[in-house]
Amino acid sequence: MNEVLVNAYKHAFTEVDKGTITIKMVEKNEKVFIQISDNGKGLDENEAPLEESLGFTLIETLSGQIDGTYSFKNKESGKGTVFNLNFISKNEGSGYR
């Protein structure tokens, strides 16, 4: 989550003075769903591919460490980005509940 938030602050609001980041987290049937969205400029398809960035590499590595799946997409409104992360909740002895 930290890397996604840092990237949003760093990239999403470069063209405006203010922005909003929303974080939603739900645990249901031992599954955790996290969504981080912003109302910034969205992902720019003309920039270097997301997969080549250090931030993306960190997100991929950290998500893999908890056997999570994730996705990025631009909002349908065209303003902002949505990041989703899903993983199975482990018992308290696992170290990441």
N, C-alpha and C positions, 0 to 999 in steps of 0.2 A: 504494500500500500504506500509505503514511504516513497518509493521510486516513482510511482504513478503521480503522487501529489507533487513531488519536486518537478517532474516534467510538465505538469499542468501549470504550475507557477512560472516556470521558465519559458514555456512556449505558447501557452493558450492565450495569454492576455497581452501580447506584445503590441497590439493595435488599439487597446483601450485602457482607460484608467482603472476600471473596476471590473470584477468578474465574480462569478459564483461557482463554487465547487460543492457538489452534493455527494455525501457518502451514505449508502444504504447497506445494512448488513442484516441478514436473516439466517437463522439456523433452524432447519426443519428436517426431521427424520435423520439426524446425525450428518446432515450435509450443510455446509456453510456457503452462502451466496453473498458476495460482496460486489457492489456496483459503485464506481466512482465516475461521476459525470461533471462536465463543466459547460459553460456557455461561451467559451472562447471561439477562436477562429477555426477550430477543427483541424483534422489532419490534412496536410497539403500534399497532394499526389505529385506535385512537381519537385518536391524536396527529395533528398536521398531516401531510399527505402527504409522504412522503420526497422526492418530486420538488421540493418547495418549499424545501428546506433548502440552505444554502450548501455544506455538506459534500457533498451529492449533486451539486450543480452542479460542484464541483471534481472529483469522481470521474468524472463524465460527460465533462468537458473533457479531463482528463488521459488517460483511457482512449481518447478519440477521437484524441489526438495520436499514439498508437502504433497506431492502427487496431485497438484491442482491443474485445472484447465483455465485458460483465459482467452479473452478476445478484446480487440479494439475496433471501434467503428465510429464514423461520423454520425451525429444525430440526423434523423430524417429532415429536421427543420433546416439543416445546413449550418447551424450555429452550435458548435461544440462537439465534444468527443465523449464517448461512453466506453469505459473499461469494465469488463466483468471478470470475476475470479470465482471459481467454484472448487471446493475441496471437501473431503470427508473429514468430519470432526473426529479426533482421536481421543482416547481416554486421557485423564490428567497425567498419567505416567509417561505419555509420549513426548512431552516437552513443548507442544504447541496447541494447546486447546484454548 
